[in-house]
């Protein structure tokens, strides 16, 4: 995976988009030598979303089997959100 700083990514944005779309290249965008973002093609993004959905479905199925379900009120209270 290629890494570019923000300035270089800006300068080569169109090229990066084309490579992500057609060559499936993934590019790490860095700020002050630290990774802050990744540019990927839309097809890769959709694949990652599908994997995430599948993983979350498996977690939910496991929780249901174990009886580990909580109401929205219980979750909100646990994370400090007022409903």
C-alpha positions in Angstrom: 0.0 0.0 0.0 1.3 3.4 -1.0 1.6 6.3 1.5 1.5 10.0 0.6 1.5 13.1 2.7 -1.5 15.4 2.4 0.2 17.9 0.1 1.2 15.2 -2.4 -2.2 13.6 -2.2 -3.8 16.9 -3.0 -1.4 17.4 -6.0 -2.1 13.9 -7.3 -5.7 13.5 -6.3 -7.1 12.7 -9.8 -4.3 10.2 -10.4 -5.0 8.5 -7.0 -8.7 8.3 -7.7 -8.0 6.7 -11.1 -5.6 4.1 -9.6 -8.0 3.3 -6.8 -10.8 2.8 -9.2 -9.0 0.9 -12.0 -6.0 -0.7 -10.4 -7.5 -1.4 -7.0 -4.7 0.6 -5.4 -5.1 1.7 -1.8 -3.4 4.8 -0.6 -2.6 5.9 3.0 -2.8 9.6 3.5 -0.4 10.9 6.2 -0.2 14.1 8.2 3.0 14.8 10.0 4.2 11.2 9.1 1.1 9.6 10.8 -1.6 7.8 8.9 -4.9 9.7 9.1 -6.9 8.3 6.2 -7.0 5.7 3.5 -8.3 6.2 -0.1 -9.8 3.1 -1.6 -11.9 2.4 -4.6 -15.7 2.2 -4.3 -15.7 -1.6 -5.1 -13.3 -2.2 -2.2 -15.4 0.0 0.0 -18.6 -2.0 -0.8 -16.7 -5.3 0.0 -15.5 -3.9 3.3 -19.1 -2.9 4.2 -20.4 -6.4 3.3 -17.7 -8.0 5.5 -18.6 -5.6 8.4 -22.3 -6.4 8.0 -21.6 -10.2 8.0 -19.4 -9.8 11.1 -22.0 -7.8 12.9 -24.7 -10.3 12.0 -22.6 -13.1 13.5 -22.1 -11.1 16.7 -25.9 -10.5 17.0 -26.7 -14.2 16.4 -24.2 -15.2 19.1 -25.6 -12.6 21.5 -29.2 -13.9 20.9 -28.1 -17.5 21.5 -26.5 -16.4 24.8 -29.4 -14.2 25.8 -27.2 -11.2 25.9 -29.7 -8.6 24.6 -30.2 -5.1 26.1 -32.8 -2.5 25.6 -31.9 0.8 24.0 -32.5 2.5 27.4 -29.9 0.2 29.0 -27.4 0.8 26.3 -27.9 4.6 26.4 -27.5 4.6 30.2 -24.3 2.5 30.0 -22.7 4.9 27.5 -23.9 8.0 29.2 -26.5 9.2 26.7 -29.8 10.7 27.8 -32.8 9.6 25.8 
